[in-house]
């Protein structure tokens, strides 16, 4: 692995575990076993490193989600739960404080990432809705574009820790509740049976 890639990987790990603001360039250099001077030859400042790691995380997650969505063996309802588990794993259970720090201290970078995630998810969820209607698991009278966008709005909304403080709403459980809420509005009776089975298994 190239030094630059390695820095990206290790920094992202630190940022996700401790927050984008909390981690210093000193800590990154020391974890990498290199001098700060060497670190600065690859990334000229912390903002540049934060932008690169965020973009890397975003692309990586989009690739993973694409792989899940390509697997036609899962029905669209299972697919959404599988995507949720994958994203949670990759974002370290999304202890949303790291994302919150990104939003608060690096608003420009956060805006770029959110836009990229939105464009990607909009397309991905739209296809999910289309497939759900084809398989008669989602109602055929729903507005596909509206449902895909509402999904994204909801996902962004539950990440707002001023509305959903993590001590009251653990992220993983919150995501489950949101998926259940989203899907119950669009499923057919056949879809509801699958959803009930899935939520039963998730509770145990």
C-alpha positions in Angstrom: 0.0 0.0 0.0 1.3 3.5 -0.9 2.2 5.7 2.1 -0.6 8.1 1.1 -3.2 5.3 1.0 -1.9 4.0 4.3 -2.3 7.5 5.9 -5.8 7.7 4.5 -6.8 4.3 6.0 -5.2 4.9 9.5 -6.5 8.5 9.7 -10.0 7.4 8.8 -9.9 4.8 11.5 -8.9 7.4 14.1 -11.4 10.0 12.9 -14.3 7.5 13.0 -13.3 6.3 16.5 -12.5 9.7 18.1 -14.0 12.4 15.8 -12.7 14.6 13.0 -11.9 17.5 15.3 -10.5 15.6 18.3 -7.7 13.8 16.4 -4.6 15.9 15.8 -2.0 15.6 13.1 0.5 14.7 15.8 -1.5 11.7 16.8 -1.8 10.6 13.2 1.9 11.0 12.6 2.7 9.1 15.8 0.3 6.2 14.9 1.9 6.0 11.5 5.3 6.0 13.1 6.4 9.0 10.9 7.4 12.6 11.6 4.8 15.3 11.3 7.0 16.7 8.5 6.6 13.5 6.5 2.9 13.6 7.0 2.7 17.1 5.7 4.5 16.1 2.5 1.5 13.9 1.7 -1.3 16.2 3.0 -0.5 19.9 3.4 -2.9 20.5 6.2 -5.5 18.8 8.4 -8.4 20.0 6.3 -7.0 18.4 3.2 -6.6 15.1 5.1 -10.1 15.4 6.4 -11.5 16.0 2.9 -9.5 13.1 1.5 -10.5 10.6 4.2 -14.2 11.7 4.0 -14.3 11.2 0.3 -12.5 7.9 0.6 -15.1 6.8 3.2 -17.9 8.0 1.0 -16.6 6.1 -2.1 -15.9 3.0 -0.2 -19.4 2.9 1.4 -21.0 3.6 -2.0 -19.1 0.7 -3.6 -20.1 -1.7 -0.8 -23.8 -0.6 -1.1 -23.6 -1.1 -4.9 -22.4 -4.7 -4.3 -25.2 -5.4 -1.9 -27.8 -3.9 -4.3 -26.5 -5.9 -7.3 -27.2 -9.2 -5.4 -30.7 -10.0 -6.7 -31.1 -13.0 -4.4 -32.2 -10.7 -1.6 -35.6 -9.1 -1.9 -35.7 -5.3 -1.6 -36.8 -5.3 2.0 -33.9 -7.6 3.0 -31.6 -5.4 0.9 -32.4 -2.3 3.0 -31.6 -4.1 6.2 -28.4 -5.5 4.7 -27.3 -2.0 3.6 -28.1 -0.7 7.1 -25.9 -3.4 8.8 -23.1 -2.8 6.3 -23.1 1.0 6.8 -23.2 0.6 10.6 -20.2 -1.8 10.6 -18.2 0.5 8.4 -19.0 3.7 10.3 -18.0 1.9 13.6 -21.7 1.7 14.6 -21.8 5.4 13.6 -21.3 6.8 17.0 -22.5 9.9 15.2 -20.2 12.2 17.1 -17.5 11.8 14.4 -20.0 12.7 11.7 -21.4 15.5 13.9 -17.8 16.9 14.3 -17.4 16.8 10.5 -20.6 18.8 10.1 -19.7 21.3 12.8 -16.0 21.9 12.2 -15.7 21.1 8.4 -19.1 22.3 7.0 -17.9 22.7 3.5 -16.5 19.1 3.4 -19.6 17.8 5.0 -21.7 19.5 2.4 -19.8 17.9 -0.5 -20.0 14.4 1.1 -23.7 14.8 1.8 -24.4 15.8 -1.8 -22.4 12.9 -3.1 -24.2 10.4 -0.8 -27.5 11.9 -1.7 -26.9 11.5 -5.5 -25.8 8.0 -4.9 -28.5 6.9 -2.4 -31.3 8.6 -4.4 -30.5 6.4 -7.4 -29.9 3.3 -5.2 -33.2 3.6 -3.2 -35.1 4.5 -6.4 -34.0 1.2 -7.9 -35.0 -0.5 -4.6 -38.5 1.0 -4.8 -38.8 0.0 -8.4 -37.9 -3.6 -7.7 -40.2 -3.7 -4.7 -43.1 -2.7 -6.8 -42.2 -5.3 -9.5 -42.1 -8.0 -6.9 -45.4 -6.8 -5.4 -43.8 -6.2 -2.1 -44.3 -2.4 -2.3 -47.6 -0.8 -3.2 -47.7 0.2 -6.9 -49.4 3.5 -6.3 -46.5 5.2 -4.5 -44.5 8.0 -6.0 -41.0 6.4 -6.5 -39.1 9.6 -6.5 -40.8 10.9 -3.4 -40.3 7.7 -1.5 -36.6 7.6 -2.5 -36.0 11.2 -1.4 -38.0 10.8 1.9 -35.8 7.8 2.7 -32.7 10.0 2.4 -34.3 12.9 4.3 -35.2 10.5 7.1 -31.7 9.0 7.3 -30.2 12.5 7.5 -32.8 13.5 10.1 -32.0 10.7 12.5 -28.3 11.6 12.4 -29.1 15.0 13.9 -28.1 14.4 17.5 -29.9 17.6 18.7 -33.2 15.9 17.8 -32.1 12.3 18.6 -29.5 12.5 21.4 -27.5 9.3 21.4 -28.1 8.6 25.1 -31.8 8.3 24.5 -31.6 6.9 20.9 -28.8 4.5 20.4 -27.9 4.8 16.7 -28.3 1.1 15.7 -31.8 0.9 17.3 -32.8 4.2 15.8 -31.8 3.1 12.3 -33.9 -0.1 12.8 -36.9 2.0 14.0 -36.5 4.3 11.0 -36.4 1.4 8.5 -39.5 -0.2 10.0 -41.3 3.2 9.9 -40.2 3.8 6.2 -41.1 0.3 5.0 -44.5 0.1 6.8 -45.7 3.1 4.8 -45.0 1.4 1.4 -45.3 -2.4 1.8 -48.1 -4.6 0.4 -49.5 -7.4 2.7 -46.9 -9.7 1.2 -44.2 -7.2 2.0 -45.5 -6.8 5.5 -45.2 -10.5 6.2 -41.5 -10.4 5.2 -41.0 -7.2 7.2 -42.6 -8.8 10.3 -40.3 -11.8 10.0 -37.3 -9.6 9.7 -38.1 -7.3 12.6 -38.9 -10.4 14.7 -35.4 -11.8 14.0 -33.8 -8.5 14.6 -35.4 -8.2 18.0 -34.1 -11.6 19.1 
